[in-house]
Amino acid sequence: MAPEPEIEHCPNCGAPLALDFSGVCHWCNAQITAERVPTSAEQLGFGAAAVAMERHNQLHLCDSDSTLPLPAYPILSCLSLVAYDTAIQNFLDQPGRIEIARAMTAAVTASGERIRDADQNDDVVGRGEKMYTPDEWWMFDLSVDFLAMLGNVIDVRKDMRASARETVKLHDDLWYRRTRKPIKKAGDGPEGFRALRAAVPYRPSGKHD
């Protein structure tokens, strides 16, 4: 497998690399991009499906663990699915983006695992807004907006776009009204994700107006 490109310092100012989700250097505000190293499947001349599979695996975005309760599993499952799309892979495979996306999905996974390990899965549909913490609901909300954003990436496949939209709609149909209070209570949310929240638009459902 070809190694992923590693950038430790900003190529523009030389400072230790610290990028926001848009790939902009914290120190000099330069836009940083990295040339992608071809995957082994590309180097061997394999077809598009094999290349997409290998690039998906290299992103290490999330594990769609079917044992996780709502709303974690549907979100993670759809994120894993759309990450097979070449346009989304190209969008994510830049400095500053995939790292924060991984951190976000890890937080969603941890929230689902907490409820699952407490053996409370059967109560989630009826009491989920009280079982998860405000910060956890804030993170779920961000991840759904992130998924909606990926579904609108230029040149994304129609089936992937449809999957993202359906997952967003199902989430909002079940949770929107019930989780406004805990999300509001979370305020600006966990500090490490505030820059991502500022960079990710609210999903175009009109429910955040």
mmCIF file of the C-alpha atoms, coordinates in Angstrom:
data_MODEL
# 
_entry.id   MODEL 
# 
loop_
_atom_site.group_PDB 
_atom_site.id 
_atom_site.type_symbol 
_atom_site.label_atom_id 
_atom_site.label_alt_id 
_atom_site.label_comp_id 
_atom_site.label_asym_id 
_atom_site.label_entity_id 
_atom_site.label_seq_id 
_atom_site.pdbx_PDB_ins_code 
_atom_site.Cartn_x 
_atom_site.Cartn_y 
_atom_site.Cartn_z 
_atom_site.occupancy 
_atom_site.B_iso_or_equiv 
_atom_site.pdbx_formal_charge 
_atom_site.auth_seq_id 
_atom_site.auth_comp_id 
_atom_site.auth_asym_id 
_atom_site.auth_atom_id 
_atom_site.pdbx_PDB_model_num 
ATOM 1   C CA . MET A 1 1   ? 0.000   0.000  0.000   1.00 0.00 ? 1   MET A CA 1 
ATOM 2   C CA . ALA A 1 2   ? 1.357   3.407  -0.918  1.00 0.00 ? 2   ALA A CA 1 
ATOM 3   C CA . PRO A 1 3   ? 2.150   5.637  2.073   1.00 0.00 ? 3   PRO A CA 1 
ATOM 4   C CA . GLU A 1 4   ? -0.042  8.631  2.703   1.00 0.00 ? 4   GLU A CA 1 
ATOM 5   C CA . PRO A 1 5   ? 1.629   12.019 2.229   1.00 0.00 ? 5   PRO A CA 1 
ATOM 6   C CA . GLU A 1 6   ? 2.855   13.510 5.490   1.00 0.00 ? 6   GLU A CA 1 
ATOM 7   C CA . ILE A 1 7   ? 3.281   17.237 6.036   1.00 0.00 ? 7   ILE A CA 1 
ATOM 8   C CA . GLU A 1 8   ? 4.726   18.285 9.375   1.00 0.00 ? 8   GLU A CA 1 
ATOM 9   C CA . HIS A 1 9   ? 5.345   21.983 8.661   1.00 0.00 ? 9   HIS A CA 1 
ATOM 10  C CA . CYS A 1 10  ? 3.552   24.586 6.607   1.00 0.00 ? 10  CYS A CA 1 
ATOM 11  C CA . PRO A 1 11  ? 5.312   24.738 3.207   1.00 0.00 ? 11  PRO A CA 1 
ATOM 12  C CA . ASN A 1 12  ? 4.546   28.466 3.055   1.00 0.00 ? 12  ASN A CA 1 
ATOM 13  C CA . CYS A 1 13  ? 5.775   29.763 6.436   1.00 0.00 ? 13  CYS A CA 1 
ATOM 14  C CA . GLY A 1 14  ? 7.547   26.751 7.928   1.00 0.00 ? 14  GLY A CA 1 
ATOM 15  C CA . ALA A 1 15  ? 5.554   26.743 11.165  1.00 0.00 ? 15  ALA A CA 1 
ATOM 16  C CA . PRO A 1 16  ? 4.399   23.459 12.710  1.00 0.00 ? 16  PRO A CA 1 
ATOM 17  C CA . LEU A 1 17  ? 1.379   22.375 10.712  1.00 0.00 ? 17  LEU A CA 1 
ATOM 18  C CA . ALA A 1 18  ? -1.900  23.573 12.223  1.00 0.00 ? 18  ALA A CA 1 
ATOM 19  C CA . LEU A 1 19  ? -4.752  23.701 9.726   1.00 0.00 ? 19  LEU A CA 1 
ATOM 20  C CA . ASP A 1 20  ? -8.442  24.398 9.977   1.00 0.00 ? 20  ASP A CA 1 
ATOM 21  C CA . PHE A 1 21  ? -11.026 22.267 8.188   1.00 0.00 ? 21  PHE A CA 1 
ATOM 22  C CA . SER A 1 22  ? -10.596 24.354 5.038   1.00 0.00 ? 22  SER A CA 1 
ATOM 23  C CA . GLY A 1 23  ? -6.889  23.507 4.915   1.00 0.00 ? 23  GLY A CA 1 
ATOM 24  C CA . VAL A 1 24  ? -5.785  27.040 5.876   1.00 0.00 ? 24  VAL A CA 1 
ATOM 25  C CA . CYS A 1 25  ? -2.624  27.489 7.953   1.00 0.00 ? 25  CYS A CA 1 
ATOM 26  C CA . HIS A 1 26  ? -3.303  28.891 11.412  1.00 0.00 ? 26  HIS A CA 1 
ATOM 27  C CA . TRP A 1 27  ? -0.107  30.954 11.283  1.00 0.00 ? 27  TRP A CA 1 
ATOM 28  C CA . CYS A 1 28  ? 0.047   32.491 7.795   1.00 0.00 ? 28  CYS A CA 1 
ATOM 29  C CA . ASN A 1 29  ? -3.478  31.870 6.430   1.00 0.00 ? 29  ASN A CA 1 
ATOM 30  C CA . ALA A 1 30  ? -2.107  30.122 3.361   1.00 0.00 ? 30  ALA A CA 1 
ATOM 31  C CA . GLN A 1 31  ? -4.241  27.441 1.687   1.00 0.00 ? 31  GLN A CA 1 
ATOM 32  C CA . ILE A 1 32  ? -2.326  24.171 1.969   1.00 0.00 ? 32  ILE A CA 1 
ATOM 33  C CA . THR A 1 33  ? -2.876  21.266 -0.386  1.00 0.00 ? 33  THR A CA 1 
ATOM 34  C CA . ALA A 1 34  ? -1.071  17.961 -0.662  1.00 0.00 ? 34  ALA A CA 1 
ATOM 35  C CA . GLU A 1 35  ? -0.417  15.930 -3.782  1.00 0.00 ? 35  GLU A CA 1 
ATOM 36  C CA . ARG A 1 36  ? -2.053  12.579 -3.322  1.00 0.00 ? 36  ARG A CA 1 
ATOM 37  C CA . VAL A 1 37  ? 0.144   9.506  -3.545  1.00 0.00 ? 37  VAL A CA 1 
ATOM 38  C CA . PRO A 1 38  ? -1.379  6.951  -5.959  1.00 0.00 ? 38  PRO A CA 1 
ATOM 39  C CA . THR A 1 39  ? -2.756  3.878  -4.233  1.00 0.00 ? 39  THR A CA 1 
ATOM 40  C CA . SER A 1 40  ? -1.278  0.469  -4.935  1.00 0.00 ? 40  SER A CA 1 
ATOM 41  C CA . ALA A 1 41  ? -4.443  -0.399 -6.865  1.00 0.00 ? 41  ALA A CA 1 
ATOM 42  C CA . GLU A 1 42  ? -3.870  2.599  -9.130  1.00 0.00 ? 42  GLU A CA 1 
ATOM 43  C CA . GLN A 1 43  ? -0.204  1.746  -9.574  1.00 0.00 ? 43  GLN A CA 1 
ATOM 44  C CA . LEU A 1 44  ? -1.133  -1.797 -10.599 1.00 0.00 ? 44  LEU A CA 1 
ATOM 45  C CA . GLY A 1 45  ? -3.757  -0.562 -13.042 1.00 0.00 ? 45  GLY A CA 1 
ATOM 46  C CA . PHE A 1 46  ? -6.768  -2.005 -11.227 1.00 0.00 ? 46  PHE A CA 1 
ATOM 47  C CA . GLY A 1 47  ? -10.265 -0.746 -12.041 1.00 0.00 ? 47  GLY A CA 1 
ATOM 48  C CA . ALA A 1 48  ? -12.114 2.164  -10.491 1.00 0.00 ? 48  ALA A CA 1 
ATOM 49  C CA . ALA A 1 49  ? -13.980 -0.026 -7.974  1.00 0.00 ? 49  ALA A CA 1 
ATOM 50  C CA . ALA A 1 50  ? -10.743 -1.455 -6.530  1.00 0.00 ? 50  ALA A CA 1 
ATOM 51  C CA . VAL A 1 51  ? -9.181  2.011  -6.356  1.00 0.00 ? 51  VAL A CA 1 
ATOM 52  C CA . ALA A 1 52  ? -12.242 3.436  -4.582  1.00 0.00 ? 52  ALA A CA 1 
ATOM 53  C CA . MET A 1 53  ? -12.194 0.562  -2.077  1.00 0.00 ? 53  MET A CA 1 
ATOM 54  C CA . GLU A 1 54  ? -8.524  1.080  -1.262  1.00 0.00 ? 54  GLU A CA 1 
ATOM 55  C CA . ARG A 1 55  ? -8.882  4.850  -0.935  1.00 0.00 ? 55  ARG A CA 1 
ATOM 56  C CA . HIS A 1 56  ? -11.915 4.331  1.339   1.00 0.00 ? 56  HIS A CA 1 
ATOM 57  C CA . ASN A 1 57  ? -9.869  2.064  3.580   1.00 0.00 ? 57  ASN A CA 1 
ATOM 58  C CA . GLN A 1 58  ? -6.991  4.557  3.670   1.00 0.00 ? 58  GLN A CA 1 
ATOM 59  C CA . LEU A 1 59  ? -9.275  7.320  4.914   1.00 0.00 ? 59  LEU A CA 1 
ATOM 60  C CA . HIS A 1 60  ? -9.965  5.370  8.145   1.00 0.00 ? 60  HIS A CA 1 
ATOM 61  C CA . LEU A 1 61  ? -13.056 7.522  8.502   1.00 0.00 ? 61  LEU A CA 1 
ATOM 62  C CA . CYS A 1 62  ? -15.320 5.408  10.672  1.00 0.00 ? 62  CYS A CA 1 
ATOM 63  C CA . ASP A 1 63  ? -16.520 1.926  11.497  1.00 0.00 ? 63  ASP A CA 1 
ATOM 64  C CA . SER A 1 64  ? -20.220 1.389  10.775  1.00 0.00 ? 64  SER A CA 1 
ATOM 65  C CA . ASP A 1 65  ? -20.706 -0.928 13.755  1.00 0.00 ? 65  ASP A CA 1 
ATOM 66  C CA . SER A 1 66  ? -24.248 -2.317 13.532  1.00 0.00 ? 66  SER A CA 1 
ATOM 67  C CA . THR A 1 67  ? -24.321 -2.966 17.293  1.00 0.00 ? 67  THR A CA 1 
ATOM 68  C CA . LEU A 1 68  ? -24.390 0.762  18.031  1.00 0.00 ? 68  LEU A CA 1 
ATOM 69  C CA . PRO A 1 69  ? -27.768 2.269  18.943  1.00 0.00 ? 69  PRO A CA 1 
ATOM 70  C CA . LEU A 1 70  ? -29.603 5.142  17.284  1.00 0.00 ? 70  LEU A CA 1 
ATOM 71  C CA . PRO A 1 71  ? -28.682 7.702  16.172  1.00 0.00 ? 71  PRO A CA 1 
ATOM 72  C CA . ALA A 1 72  ? -25.006 6.702  15.995  1.00 0.00 ? 72  ALA A CA 1 
ATOM 73  C CA . TYR A 1 73  ? -25.253 3.691  13.691  1.00 0.00 ? 73  TYR A CA 1 
ATOM 74  C CA . PRO A 1 74  ? -27.241 5.276  10.815  1.00 0.00 ? 74  PRO A CA 1 
ATOM 75  C CA . ILE A 1 75  ? -24.946 8.318  10.789  1.00 0.00 ? 75  ILE A CA 1 
ATOM 76  C CA . LEU A 1 76  ? -21.745 6.244  10.793  1.00 0.00 ? 76  LEU A CA 1 
ATOM 77  C CA . SER A 1 77  ? -23.108 3.741  8.306   1.00 0.00 ? 77  SER A CA 1 
ATOM 78  C CA . CYS A 1 78  ? -23.989 6.454  5.801   1.00 0.00 ? 78  CYS A CA 1 
ATOM 79  C CA . LEU A 1 79  ? -20.667 8.258  6.300   1.00 0.00 ? 79  LEU A CA 1 
ATOM 80  C CA . SER A 1 80  ? -18.862 5.000  5.597   1.00 0.00 ? 80  SER A CA 1 
ATOM 81  C CA . LEU A 1 81  ? -20.975 4.431  2.482   1.00 0.00 ? 81  LEU A CA 1 
ATOM 82  C CA . VAL A 1 82  ? -20.536 7.861  0.913   1.00 0.00 ? 82  VAL A CA 1 
ATOM 83  C CA . ALA A 1 83  ? -16.789 7.709  1.566   1.00 0.00 ? 83  ALA A CA 1 
ATOM 84  C CA . TYR A 1 84  ? -16.606 5.207  -1.316  1.00 0.00 ? 84  TYR A CA 1 
ATOM 85  C CA . ASP A 1 85  ? -17.473 8.066  -3.684  1.00 0.00 ? 85  ASP A CA 1 
ATOM 86  C CA . THR A 1 86  ? -14.456 9.448  -5.556  1.00 0.00 ? 86  THR A CA 1 
ATOM 87  C CA . ALA A 1 87  ? -15.592 13.065 -5.317  1.00 0.00 ? 87  ALA A CA 1 
ATOM 88  C CA . ILE A 1 88  ? -16.002 12.783 -1.545  1.00 0.00 ? 88  ILE A CA 1 
ATOM 89  C CA . GLN A 1 89  ? -12.646 11.013 -1.233  1.00 0.00 ? 89  GLN A CA 1 
ATOM 90  C CA . ASN A 1 90  ? -11.002 13.891 -3.093  1.00 0.00 ? 90  ASN A CA 1 
ATOM 91  C CA . PHE A 1 91  ? -12.765 16.398 -0.840  1.00 0.00 ? 91  PHE A CA 1 
ATOM 92  C CA . LEU A 1 92  ? -11.676 14.672 2.375   1.00 0.00 ? 92  LEU A CA 1 
ATOM 93  C CA . ASP A 1 93  ? -8.177  13.663 1.328   1.00 0.00 ? 93  ASP A CA 1 
ATOM 94  C CA . GLN A 1 94  ? -6.570  17.011 2.108   1.00 0.00 ? 94  GLN A CA 1 
ATOM 95  C CA . PRO A 1 95  ? -4.586  18.223 5.136   1.00 0.00 ? 95  PRO A CA 1 
ATOM 96  C CA . GLY A 1 96  ? -6.812  19.355 7.976   1.00 0.00 ? 96  GLY A CA 1 
ATOM 97  C CA . ARG A 1 97  ? -9.991  17.703 6.704   1.00 0.00 ? 97  ARG A CA 1 
ATOM 98  C CA . ILE A 1 98  ? -9.728  13.985 7.246   1.00 0.00 ? 98  ILE A CA 1 
ATOM 99  C CA . GLU A 1 99  ? -8.135  14.380 10.689  1.00 0.00 ? 99  GLU A CA 1 
ATOM 100 C CA . ILE A 1 100 ? -11.032 16.382 12.113  1.00 0.00 ? 100 ILE A CA 1 
ATOM 101 C CA . ALA A 1 101 ? -13.541 14.138 10.324  1.00 0.00 ? 101 ALA A CA 1 
ATOM 102 C CA . ARG A 1 102 ? -11.964 11.115 12.007  1.00 0.00 ? 102 ARG A CA 1 
ATOM 103 C CA . ALA A 1 103 ? -12.118 12.834 15.386  1.00 0.00 ? 103 ALA A CA 1 
ATOM 104 C CA . MET A 1 104 ? -15.795 13.649 14.839  1.00 0.00 ? 104 MET A CA 1 
ATOM 105 C CA . THR A 1 105 ? -16.744 10.085 13.908  1.00 0.00 ? 105 THR A CA 1 
ATOM 106 C CA . ALA A 1 106 ? -14.727 8.772  16.842  1.00 0.00 ? 106 ALA A CA 1 
ATOM 107 C CA . ALA A 1 107 ? -16.783 10.986 19.161  1.00 0.00 ? 107 ALA A CA 1 
ATOM 108 C CA . VAL A 1 108 ? -20.045 9.749  17.619  1.00 0.00 ? 108 VAL A CA 1 
ATOM 109 C CA . THR A 1 109 ? -18.846 6.156  18.004  1.00 0.00 ? 109 THR A CA 1 
ATOM 110 C CA . ALA A 1 110 ? -17.911 6.722  21.652  1.00 0.00 ? 110 ALA A CA 1 
ATOM 111 C CA . SER A 1 111 ? -21.370 8.115  22.414  1.00 0.00 ? 111 SER A CA 1 
ATOM 112 C CA . GLY A 1 112 ? -23.065 5.097  20.853  1.00 0.00 ? 112 GLY A CA 1 
ATOM 113 C CA . GLU A 1 113 ? -20.742 2.712  22.668  1.00 0.00 ? 113 GLU A CA 1 
ATOM 114 C CA . ARG A 1 114 ? -21.527 4.344  25.999  1.00 0.00 ? 114 ARG A CA 1 
ATOM 115 C CA . ILE A 1 115 ? -25.251 3.676  25.610  1.00 0.00 ? 115 ILE A CA 1 
ATOM 116 C CA . ARG A 1 116 ? -24.723 0.206  24.134  1.00 0.00 ? 116 ARG A CA 1 
ATOM 117 C CA . ASP A 1 117 ? -22.351 -0.859 26.906  1.00 0.00 ? 117 ASP A CA 1 
ATOM 118 C CA . ALA A 1 118 ? -24.826 0.363  29.513  1.00 0.00 ? 118 ALA A CA 1 
ATOM 119 C CA . ASP A 1 119 ? -27.344 -2.044 27.928  1.00 0.00 ? 119 ASP A CA 1 
ATOM 120 C CA . GLN A 1 120 ? -29.821 0.770  27.329  1.00 0.00 ? 120 GLN A CA 1 
ATOM 121 C CA . ASN A 1 121 ? -30.386 0.215  23.596  1.00 0.00 ? 121 ASN A CA 1 
ATOM 122 C CA . ASP A 1 122 ? -34.043 -0.705 23.994  1.00 0.00 ? 122 ASP A CA 1 
ATOM 123 C CA . ASP A 1 123 ? -34.865 2.676  25.564  1.00 0.00 ? 123 ASP A CA 1 
ATOM 124 C CA . VAL A 1 124 ? -33.181 4.943  22.991  1.00 0.00 ? 124 VAL A CA 1 
ATOM 125 C CA . VAL A 1 125 ? -36.161 5.574  20.704  1.00 0.00 ? 125 VAL A CA 1 
ATOM 126 C CA . GLY A 1 126 ? -38.366 6.569  23.618  1.00 0.00 ? 126 GLY A CA 1 
ATOM 127 C CA . ARG A 1 127 ? -35.869 8.331  25.855  1.00 0.00 ? 127 ARG A CA 1 
ATOM 128 C CA . GLY A 1 128 ? -32.849 9.104  23.705  1.00 0.00 ? 128 GLY A CA 1 
ATOM 129 C CA . GLU A 1 129 ? -33.013 12.853 24.217  1.00 0.00 ? 129 GLU A CA 1 
ATOM 130 C CA . LYS A 1 130 ? -32.449 12.251 27.952  1.00 0.00 ? 130 LYS A CA 1 
ATOM 131 C CA . MET A 1 131 ? -29.991 9.365  27.692  1.00 0.00 ? 131 MET A CA 1 
ATOM 132 C CA . TYR A 1 132 ? -27.370 11.181 25.650  1.00 0.00 ? 132 TYR A CA 1 
ATOM 133 C CA . THR A 1 133 ? -25.674 14.283 27.070  1.00 0.00 ? 133 THR A CA 1 
ATOM 134 C CA . PRO A 1 134 ? -26.156 17.751 25.519  1.00 0.00 ? 134 PRO A CA 1 
ATOM 135 C CA . ASP A 1 135 ? -22.614 17.623 24.131  1.00 0.00 ? 135 ASP A CA 1 
ATOM 136 C CA . GLU A 1 136 ? -23.347 14.242 22.552  1.00 0.00 ? 136 GLU A CA 1 
ATOM 137 C CA . TRP A 1 137 ? -26.499 15.577 20.880  1.00 0.00 ? 137 TRP A CA 1 
ATOM 138 C CA . TRP A 1 138 ? -24.530 18.616 19.705  1.00 0.00 ? 138 TRP A CA 1 
ATOM 139 C CA . MET A 1 139 ? -22.016 16.243 18.117  1.00 0.00 ? 139 MET A CA 1 
ATOM 140 C CA . PHE A 1 140 ? -24.728 14.133 16.480  1.00 0.00 ? 140 PHE A CA 1 
ATOM 141 C CA . ASP A 1 141 ? -26.218 17.317 15.052  1.00 0.00 ? 141 ASP A CA 1 
ATOM 142 C CA . LEU A 1 142 ? -22.835 18.417 13.679  1.00 0.00 ? 142 LEU A CA 1 
ATOM 143 C CA . SER A 1 143 ? -22.208 14.998 12.139  1.00 0.00 ? 143 SER A CA 1 
ATOM 144 C CA . VAL A 1 144 ? -25.580 15.061 10.359  1.00 0.00 ? 144 VAL A CA 1 
ATOM 145 C CA . ASP A 1 145 ? -24.766 18.516 8.974   1.00 0.00 ? 145 ASP A CA 1 
ATOM 146 C CA . PHE A 1 146 ? -21.375 17.154 7.909   1.00 0.00 ? 146 PHE A CA 1 
ATOM 147 C CA . LEU A 1 147 ? -23.103 14.286 6.118   1.00 0.00 ? 147 LEU A CA 1 
ATOM 148 C CA . ALA A 1 148 ? -25.464 16.733 4.392   1.00 0.00 ? 148 ALA A CA 1 
ATOM 149 C CA . MET A 1 149 ? -22.437 18.754 3.271   1.00 0.00 ? 149 MET A CA 1 
ATOM 150 C CA . LEU A 1 150 ? -20.755 15.662 1.796   1.00 0.00 ? 150 LEU A CA 1 
ATOM 151 C CA . GLY A 1 151 ? -23.944 14.852 -0.083  1.00 0.00 ? 151 GLY A CA 1 
ATOM 152 C CA . ASN A 1 152 ? -23.623 18.216 -1.813  1.00 0.00 ? 152 ASN A CA 1 
ATOM 153 C CA . VAL A 1 153 ? -19.980 17.900 -2.859  1.00 0.00 ? 153 VAL A CA 1 
ATOM 154 C CA . ILE A 1 154 ? -19.584 18.706 -6.549  1.00 0.00 ? 154 ILE A CA 1 
ATOM 155 C CA . ASP A 1 155 ? -19.675 15.621 -8.809  1.00 0.00 ? 155 ASP A CA 1 
ATOM 156 C CA . VAL A 1 156 ? -20.829 13.255 -6.055  1.00 0.00 ? 156 VAL A CA 1 
ATOM 157 C CA . ARG A 1 157 ? -22.760 10.305 -7.471  1.00 0.00 ? 157 ARG A CA 1 
ATOM 158 C CA . LYS A 1 158 ? -26.552 10.582 -7.468  1.00 0.00 ? 158 LYS A CA 1 
ATOM 159 C CA . ASP A 1 159 ? -27.020 7.423  -5.383  1.00 0.00 ? 159 ASP A CA 1 
ATOM 160 C CA . MET A 1 160 ? -24.576 8.678  -2.757  1.00 0.00 ? 160 MET A CA 1 
ATOM 161 C CA . ARG A 1 161 ? -26.280 12.070 -2.693  1.00 0.00 ? 161 ARG A CA 1 
ATOM 162 C CA . ALA A 1 162 ? -29.640 10.336 -2.249  1.00 0.00 ? 162 ALA A CA 1 
ATOM 163 C CA . SER A 1 163 ? -28.311 8.138  0.587   1.00 0.00 ? 163 SER A CA 1 
ATOM 164 C CA . ALA A 1 164 ? -26.984 11.176 2.436   1.00 0.00 ? 164 ALA A CA 1 
ATOM 165 C CA . ARG A 1 165 ? -30.255 13.061 2.047   1.00 0.00 ? 165 ARG A CA 1 
ATOM 166 C CA . GLU A 1 166 ? -32.353 10.091 3.156   1.00 0.00 ? 166 GLU A CA 1 
ATOM 167 C CA . THR A 1 167 ? -30.234 9.570  6.276   1.00 0.00 ? 167 THR A CA 1 
ATOM 168 C CA . VAL A 1 168 ? -30.451 13.258 7.157   1.00 0.00 ? 168 VAL A CA 1 
ATOM 169 C CA . LYS A 1 169 ? -34.230 13.234 6.691   1.00 0.00 ? 169 LYS A CA 1 
ATOM 170 C CA . LEU A 1 170 ? -34.712 10.083 8.775   1.00 0.00 ? 170 LEU A CA 1 
ATOM 171 C CA . HIS A 1 171 ? -32.592 11.559 11.560  1.00 0.00 ? 171 HIS A CA 1 
ATOM 172 C CA . ASP A 1 172 ? -34.534 14.821 11.591  1.00 0.00 ? 172 ASP A CA 1 
ATOM 173 C CA . ASP A 1 173 ? -37.899 13.081 11.408  1.00 0.00 ? 173 ASP A CA 1 
ATOM 174 C CA . LEU A 1 174 ? -37.058 11.120 14.539  1.00 0.00 ? 174 LEU A CA 1 
ATOM 175 C CA . TRP A 1 175 ? -34.964 13.502 16.595  1.00 0.00 ? 175 TRP A CA 1 
ATOM 176 C CA . TYR A 1 176 ? -35.312 17.130 15.495  1.00 0.00 ? 176 TYR A CA 1 
ATOM 177 C CA . ARG A 1 177 ? -38.040 18.384 17.820  1.00 0.00 ? 177 ARG A CA 1 
ATOM 178 C CA . ARG A 1 178 ? -36.900 16.262 20.738  1.00 0.00 ? 178 ARG A CA 1 
ATOM 179 C CA . THR A 1 179 ? -33.268 17.351 20.786  1.00 0.00 ? 179 THR A CA 1 
ATOM 180 C CA . ARG A 1 180 ? -33.438 21.133 20.261  1.00 0.00 ? 180 ARG A CA 1 
ATOM 181 C CA . LYS A 1 181 ? -33.243 21.798 24.003  1.00 0.00 ? 181 LYS A CA 1 
ATOM 182 C CA . PRO A 1 182 ? -30.199 19.618 24.771  1.00 0.00 ? 182 PRO A CA 1 
ATOM 183 C CA . ILE A 1 183 ? -28.369 20.932 21.681  1.00 0.00 ? 183 ILE A CA 1 
ATOM 184 C CA . LYS A 1 184 ? -29.076 24.501 22.750  1.00 0.00 ? 184 LYS A CA 1 
ATOM 185 C CA . LYS A 1 185 ? -27.944 23.646 26.277  1.00 0.00 ? 185 LYS A CA 1 
ATOM 186 C CA . ALA A 1 186 ? -24.593 22.480 24.867  1.00 0.00 ? 186 ALA A CA 1 
ATOM 187 C CA . GLY A 1 187 ? -23.927 26.039 23.687  1.00 0.00 ? 187 GLY A CA 1 
ATOM 188 C CA . ASP A 1 188 ? -20.860 26.207 21.455  1.00 0.00 ? 188 ASP A CA 1 
ATOM 189 C CA . GLY A 1 189 ? -20.188 22.506 21.985  1.00 0.00 ? 189 GLY A CA 1 
ATOM 190 C CA . PRO A 1 190 ? -16.883 20.733 22.676  1.00 0.00 ? 190 PRO A CA 1 
ATOM 191 C CA . GLU A 1 191 ? -13.988 23.139 22.137  1.00 0.00 ? 191 GLU A CA 1 
ATOM 192 C CA . GLY A 1 192 ? -12.094 20.879 19.746  1.00 0.00 ? 192 GLY A CA 1 
ATOM 193 C CA . PHE A 1 193 ? -14.983 20.875 17.258  1.00 0.00 ? 193 PHE A CA 1 
ATOM 194 C CA . ARG A 1 194 ? -15.989 24.528 17.223  1.00 0.00 ? 194 ARG A CA 1 
ATOM 195 C CA . ALA A 1 195 ? -13.870 25.317 14.159  1.00 0.00 ? 195 ALA A CA 1 
ATOM 196 C CA . LEU A 1 196 ? -15.521 22.445 12.310  1.00 0.00 ? 196 LEU A CA 1 
ATOM 197 C CA . ARG A 1 197 ? -18.947 23.689 13.397  1.00 0.00 ? 197 ARG A CA 1 
ATOM 198 C CA . ALA A 1 198 ? -18.102 27.101 11.961  1.00 0.00 ? 198 ALA A CA 1 
ATOM 199 C CA . ALA A 1 199 ? -16.967 25.546 8.660   1.00 0.00 ? 199 ALA A CA 1 
ATOM 200 C CA . VAL A 1 200 ? -19.871 23.142 8.138   1.00 0.00 ? 200 VAL A CA 1 
ATOM 201 C CA . PRO A 1 201 ? -23.125 24.754 6.984   1.00 0.00 ? 201 PRO A CA 1 
ATOM 202 C CA . TYR A 1 202 ? -26.375 23.830 8.646   1.00 0.00 ? 202 TYR A CA 1 
ATOM 203 C CA . ARG A 1 203 ? -28.235 21.288 6.555   1.00 0.00 ? 203 ARG A CA 1 
ATOM 204 C CA . PRO A 1 204 ? -30.759 22.793 4.145   1.00 0.00 ? 204 PRO A CA 1 
ATOM 205 C CA . SER A 1 205 ? -33.837 21.549 5.965   1.00 0.00 ? 205 SER A CA 1 
ATOM 206 C CA . GLY A 1 206 ? -34.976 24.915 7.284   1.00 0.00 ? 206 GLY A CA 1 
ATOM 207 C CA . LYS A 1 207 ? -35.069 23.457 10.784  1.00 0.00 ? 207 LYS A CA 1 
ATOM 208 C CA . HIS A 1 208 ? -32.207 25.551 12.082  1.00 0.00 ? 208 HIS A CA 1 
ATOM 209 C CA . ASP A 1 209 ? -33.855 28.878 11.194  1.00 0.00 ? 209 ASP A CA 1 
# 
